[in-house]
Amino acid sequence: MSEREPDLAARPVGELLADLAARRPVPGGGAAAGIVTATAAGLASMVVAYSLGRTSLAEHEVELRTIGERLESLRRDALAAAEEDARTYAGLQELWSLDRTDPVRIAKWTTAVEAAIAAPRRIMEIAVEVLAVAERLEDRSNRMLRSDLAIAAILADAGHRSGAANVRINLPLFDDPTRLETEGRGLDAAIDEVRRRAERLERACR
């Protein structure tokens, strides 16, 4: 689908979910990965909001405000990365529609594949940072929001793994077995590490 989708941040949730369910490639997995990551940042932001101004957390007030500002930025970044994923995938689809011997496809293919991999990698990076920020809130936030902090960790992990799935599905397009194996191992290691951290924070929030 080559036409640009409306701004994800401006779309009603029900409409967006209906579009995800439709038989069309955009919005698809990339949008879902970005939205899940943005949701993780949003929940962590709520934890901050309910922690600010509490006497018991006064010593962390300045840091909490800094964390809150960063989470707001990460939420926007995640949605922007979801939009970029849709844009780059649409560009790749246009090349797919051409014959393999077409000079335009040959000239643009590698760049298009790199772009289609860079976008979900960006979502992975944002998800890791959301999780890192959530980890900072473990011992300096309102304990009544522990379940929300745990869910933020779970969703950050989900966003990271979802981004990795999109990277992995595009790697074979390079037709480079060595790169596929090397980057595949890197993805596996990153997924394991982020999952371990998310599960640790989830347990700590019980």
N, C-alpha and C positions, 0 to 999 in steps of 0.2 A: 504494500500500500504506500504510494508515494506522497499523497497529500498529507499535510501536517496536521496532527491531532491538536485539539484545543489544549490550552495550558492545563496540565493535570491538577494544579493547585486550585484552579477555579471551578472544577467540575463537581457536581453533586456526587456523593458517594454511590448512591443507587445507580446513577447513570454510568459512572465509571465501572462499577462491577458488571453491569449489563454489557458494556463494551468489551470488558475482559472475557466475558462468556461467549461473545459473538464469534462467528467463523470468519475471522480476519486476523492478520498477524500483529497489527498494531492498534491499541496497546496490547502487549502480551507479557511474557515473562520478565522482560527488562523493566517495564512499568511496574509490575508487581514487586520486583526486587527493590526498586527505589522507593515505592510507597511503604513497603514494610519497614525499610530502614528509616524513612521519615517518621513513621509512626513510633518507632523505638525512641527517636530523638524527642518526639512530642511528649511521650509518657515520662521520659526522664525530666523534661522541662516542667511537667506538672509536679513531680517530686520536689524540684527546686522551689516552685511557687509556694508549695505548702510548707516549705522549710524556712523560707525567708521571714524575718521578723519574730522568730521564736526565741524566747529568752535563753532556753537551754542550748541553742545553737548560735548564740550571738558571736562567739569567737570565730565562727565560719562565715559570717554574713558577707564579707567582701569576696571571699572565694566563691561562695554560692552565687553571687551576682555575676561573677566572671564565668562560672560554669553555665549559668542560664543563658548568657549572651552567646556562648559558644554553641550551645545546643540549638538555639534559634537559627544560627548560621548553618549548622549541620543539617537541620531539617530542610532548609531551603536548598542546600547543596544536593541533598538526596533527590529531591524532586527535579532539580535541574539535570541531574545525571540520568534520571529516568527519561526525561525528554530527549536528552542526547542519545540515549540508547535507541529510542524509537527512530530518531532521525538517521542515525548511522545504519540501522537495520534496513530502513526504507531504501537507502542508497545502495546497500548490498543487493537488495531484491531487484532493483532496476538492472544491475549488472547481470544477475542470474537469468534475467529474461533474454539476454543476448546469447548468441552462439558462442561457444568456447573459443572459436577462432576469430571472433570479432576484435578488431584492433582496439576499440574503445574499452572492451572488457579486459583485454590483456594489459593495457596500459594502466587501468585504474584498479585492477583486482586486489593487488597486495595492499595498497593504501586503504581501500575500502574494508578489507578484512581486519587490518590493524585497527581501524577506527571502531569497527564493530566489537572488537575485543577490549579496546581501551575504555569504552563506556561502562561495561559491567565491572571491569577492574576498578574503576573509580567508585562505583557503588560499594564494592568490597572494602575499599580504603575508608570510605565514609562510615560504613558499618563498624569497622574496627575502632575508629575514633569515638563513635557513639558509645560503644561498649567500654572503652577506656574512661570516658567521662562518667559513665554510669558507675564504674568501679570506684571512682573518687567519691561518689555519694554514699557509699556503703556505710561509713561510720560518721557521716556528717549531714544527715537528712532526717526528716520526720519519720519516725518508725511506723506511724500509721499508714504510710505509703509504701511499705515494704513489698507488698504484692505488686504494686505498679512498677517499682524498680526491678523486681524479678522479671516481670513481663517485658520490660524494656530490654533486659539482657537477652531474653529468649528471642525477641524479635530482631535484635541486632544480629544475633547468630543466624537467624533465618534469612535476613537480608544478605548477609555475607555469603552463606551457602548458595542462595539463589543467584547472586552475581557470579559466583564460581561456576555454577551450572551453565550460565550463558557463555562464559569464557571457554569452558571445556567443549561446548558443542561447536564452537567456531574454530578451534585450533586445527582440526583436520583439514580445514579449507586451505591451509598453507601447503598441504601435501609435503610435509617435512616430518618424517617419523621421529627424528632426533629431537626436534623442537617439541613435538607432541609429548614425547616421553618425559623430557626434562621439565617442561612447564606443568605437565600433569602431576608429576611428583611434588612440585612446588605448591600446586593447588591443594593436594592432599594434606601436606604438612600445615598449610595455613588454616585449612578447615578444621583440622584436629586441634590446633592451638586455640583458635577462637571458640570452638565448642567447649573445650576444657575450661576456659575462662568464664564463659557464659554460665556453664553448669555450676561452677564454683560460686558465682555471685547469686545465682538462683537459690542454691542451698543455704547461703549465708542469710538470705532474706526470709527464710522460713521461721 
